[in-house]
């Protein structure tokens, strides 16, 4: 017998599942130094895409959830144009908006604060609203992973980052504040709120200034000026 029930998703989503799995097939979730990684990175991508569905996203947003790290982590294999050709301009725009820094650019301690300030600032102004749900889902997945690893081996998880623990907690809190200002009624953002509070408690606070005590006041103010400007424009 036939059915009037429409498919929940189509061929494009199934193709994106396969494409993401192939792009990230050699990538694993981060572990502590000396610990052999065992969790394929695709587990994170699947979680983000699932959270996008739970947050009311559509198929294109869920596809972008699968591909949100494609340019950032696998830029040597894929370009924005290729993503657009396979999955459309909407998916490309979302993936580009979710990309933290230019593909292939240094992602170390020296660039951390500049990248994060720029990333959070663009959530207030020039990020397509359709990308915000994917960003929220990504941050929920990552925050959960940090807290889970911290519970199993207190203190070790923070060594994986290119910034002090309170700076990491600051970044998640600022990201939550930006997302809350724009899509605060979304259930995924509500999930992020509690996780951010737990991260701050685990990190001992969100004092970014203490994390960059070597900066002069002028240097510090200049470094955060893009975020301050974005908040003022969004107010």
C-alpha positions as MATLAB code, in Angstrom:
seq = 'XXXXXXXXXXXXXXXXXXXXXXXXXXXXXXXXXXXXXXXXXXXXXXXXXXXXXXXXXXXXXXXXXXXXXXXXXXXXXXXXXXXXXXXXXXXXXXXXXXXXXXXXXXXXXXXXXXXXXXXXXXXXXXXXXXXXXXXXXXXXXXXXXXXXXXXXXXXXXXXXXXXXXXXXXXXXXXXXXXXXXXXXXXXXXXXXXXXXXXXXXXXXXXXXXXXXXXXXXXXXXXXXXXXXXXXXXXX';
ca = [
       0.000    0.000    0.000;
       1.118    3.554   -0.611;
       1.770    6.108    2.089;
       1.023    9.804    2.358;
       3.820   10.275    4.874;
       6.630   12.418    3.477;
      10.253   11.470    4.059;
      11.852   13.311    6.971;
      14.906   14.023    4.853;
      16.040   13.397    1.318;
      18.955   12.253   -0.783;
      20.994   15.372   -0.063;
      21.144   14.589    3.658;
      22.139   10.985    3.004;
      24.865   12.181    0.640;
      26.086   14.670    3.250;
      26.380   11.875    5.826;
      28.629    9.923    3.489;
      30.563   13.013    2.412;
      31.269   14.134    5.981;
      32.322   10.616    6.995;
      34.801   10.502    4.105;
      36.188   14.008    4.687;
      36.882   13.337    8.374;
      37.675    9.618    8.142;
      41.207   10.001    9.546;
      40.237   12.505   12.244;
      39.531   11.692   15.892;
      38.253   13.656   18.857;
      41.060   15.178   20.900;
      42.519   13.220   23.789;
      45.114   13.920   26.444;
      48.765   13.632   25.520;
      49.839   10.009   25.413;
      46.269    8.712   25.164;
      45.400    6.936   21.931;
      42.253    8.515   20.404;
      39.391    6.123   19.762;
      36.359    8.322   19.059;
      36.004    9.146   15.346;
      35.411   12.844   14.746;
      32.258   12.015   12.820;
      30.626   11.291   16.201;
      30.769   15.028   16.927;
      29.371   15.890   13.507;
      26.471   13.498   13.979;
      25.715   14.984   17.397;
      25.730   18.525   16.035;
      23.422   17.577   13.184;
      21.084   15.794   15.606;
      20.954   18.844   17.856;
      20.106   21.004   14.854;
      17.106   18.759   14.166;
      16.097   18.928   17.846;
      16.369   22.708   17.696;
      13.858   22.925   14.861;
      16.334   23.196   12.023;
      15.570   22.140    8.481;
      17.433   19.743    6.209;
      19.900   22.333    4.903;
      20.826   23.367    8.444;
      21.204   19.729    9.467;
      23.492   19.147    6.469;
      25.516   22.170    7.504;
      25.769   20.599   10.955;
      27.456   17.599    9.370;
      29.795   19.840    7.384;
      30.370   22.705    9.815;
      34.041   21.786   10.348;
      34.761   20.779    6.759;
      36.512   24.018    5.780;
      38.118   24.565    9.164;
      39.624   21.094    9.540;
      39.695   19.690    6.027;
      40.260   22.778    3.907;
      42.922   20.934    1.935;
      40.224   18.555    0.669;
      37.238   20.781    0.120;
      36.423   24.361   -0.897;
      33.359   26.536   -0.328;
      32.567   26.270   -4.027;
      32.564   22.475   -3.866;
      30.189   22.544   -0.907;
      27.864   24.864   -2.784;
      27.947   22.677   -5.901;
      27.021   19.572   -3.905;
      24.594   20.984   -1.353;
      23.603   24.502   -2.369;
      24.396   28.117   -1.537;
      22.478   28.011    1.761;
      24.631   25.195    3.149;
      27.785   26.897    1.946;
      26.847   30.163    3.675;
      26.139   28.378    6.963;
      29.379   26.370    6.867;
      31.427   29.474    6.078;
      29.752   31.354    8.943;
      30.632   28.513   11.331;
      34.283   28.404   10.289;
      36.624   29.710   12.996;
      39.407   31.538   11.164;
      40.637   31.068    7.623;
      41.155   27.476    6.492;
      44.809   26.525    6.902;
      45.631   29.608    8.989;
      47.539   29.155   12.279;
      45.373   28.156   15.214;
      47.747   28.499   18.129;
      48.163   30.415   21.361;
      49.278   33.523   19.500;
      46.118   33.711   17.401;
      43.588   32.389   19.913;
      42.256   35.626   21.411;
      42.051   37.450   18.093;
      40.192   34.552   16.465;
      37.728   34.100   19.294;
      36.945   37.805   19.623;
      36.347   38.022   15.877;
      34.221   34.870   15.902;
      31.956   35.986   18.735;
      31.685   39.505   17.302;
      30.381   38.214   13.996;
      27.606   36.328   15.812;
      26.121   39.707   16.711;
      26.195   41.316   13.321;
      26.987   39.554   10.052;
      26.221   35.912   10.740;
      23.215   34.598    8.861;
      20.517   33.712   11.393;
      20.369   30.237    9.863;
      23.949   29.586   10.988;
      23.280   30.489   14.607;
      21.469   27.233   15.389;
      24.379   25.223   13.979;
      26.789   27.256   16.095;
      24.698   26.619   19.197;
      24.603   22.884   18.468;
      28.367   22.806   17.954;
      29.005   24.568   21.247;
      26.627   22.256   23.135;
      28.439   19.213   21.762;
      31.886   20.608   22.571;
      30.927   21.831   26.035;
      29.489   18.427   26.887;
      32.711   16.754   25.755;
      34.864   19.083   27.864;
      32.767   18.514   30.963;
      32.644   14.751   30.458;
      36.421   14.547   30.076;
      36.953   16.867   33.030;
      34.801   14.598   35.193;
      36.873   11.557   34.251;
      40.308   13.184   34.591;
      40.105   16.523   36.447;
      42.426   19.199   35.120;
      43.763   17.318   32.122;
      41.246   18.464   29.524;
      42.328   22.102   29.746;
      45.810   21.223   28.494;
      44.400   20.538   25.043;
      43.605   24.183   24.382;
      45.695   27.112   23.179;
      44.411   29.335   25.980;
      44.025   29.273   29.777;
      40.984   27.540   31.212;
      39.262   30.747   32.321;
      39.698   32.143   28.805;
      38.023   29.033   27.399;
      35.128   29.460   29.827;
      34.934   33.158   28.863;
      34.674   32.220   25.190;
      31.799   29.819   25.783;
      30.006   32.341   27.966;
      30.395   35.110   25.385;
      29.198   32.787   22.629;
      26.156   31.902   24.703;
      25.426   35.595   25.356;
      25.533   36.340   21.620;
      23.334   33.385   20.723;
      20.911   34.209   23.509;
      20.581   37.759   22.203;
      19.627   36.519   18.741;
      17.901   33.126   19.117;
      17.436   32.912   22.853;
      14.129   31.088   22.660;
      15.684   28.056   20.964;
      15.897   24.881   23.093;
      19.489   24.238   22.015;
      20.511   27.635   23.375;
      18.723   26.768   26.619;
      20.828   23.610   26.840;
      23.968   25.660   26.273;
      23.147   27.984   29.174;
      23.511   25.266   31.790;
      26.640   23.841   30.202;
      28.282   27.255   30.117;
      27.582   27.749   33.819;
      29.170   24.368   34.597;
      32.198   25.196   32.444;
      32.721   28.457   34.316;
      32.537   26.643   37.638;
      34.964   23.963   36.470;
      37.417   26.528   35.084;
      37.318   28.677   38.196;
      35.610   31.587   36.515;
      35.622   33.523   33.260;
      38.232   36.177   34.038;
      39.740   36.838   30.615;
      41.762   39.807   31.857;
      43.610   37.628   34.353;
      44.339   35.150   31.573;
      46.060   37.911   29.591;
      47.688   39.780   32.438;
      50.801   40.450   30.358;
      48.802   42.780   28.101;
      48.671   46.457   28.897;
      45.228   47.908   29.452;
      45.368   49.591   26.051;
      46.389   46.362   24.327;
      43.643   44.449   26.060;
      41.000   47.031   25.210;
      42.125   47.081   21.586;
      42.017   43.280   21.365;
      38.401   43.217   22.577;
      37.266   46.282   20.618;
      35.644   44.308   17.739;
      33.447   42.512   20.237;
      32.617   45.704   22.119;
      31.667   47.390   18.848;
      29.502   44.453   17.767;
      27.664   44.441   21.093;
      27.044   48.179   20.848;
      25.618   47.838   17.340;
      23.455   44.921   18.382;
      22.072   46.635   21.463;
];
